[in-house]
């Protein structure tokens, strides 16, 4: 899972906990989270993890009806490792931190 929001006031941790909680009930699903703010800029940062993964989930806040440029750059730079693998985007809004379910 890639946490793709980079803002200082974000609710990504709430969404990540929810996602892993929901996916834990399915056999064969396991993974970890990588925060975009913790990785160095460039393609090489995610290449080994992307190559090992069978699929990816991207958690990101909705930003002007799209996603952040930093996230787009990482996705563009790891296209070879992600080729022919499913990706799901898990978008959220600023109100996501108030979720109780």
Secondary structure, DSSP 4 states (H G I P E B T S, - for coil): -EE----SS--HHHHHHHHHHHHTTSTT-----EEGGGS-SSTHHHHHHHHH-SEEEEEEE-BTTB--HHHHHHHHHTHHHHTT-EEEEEEE-TTGGG---
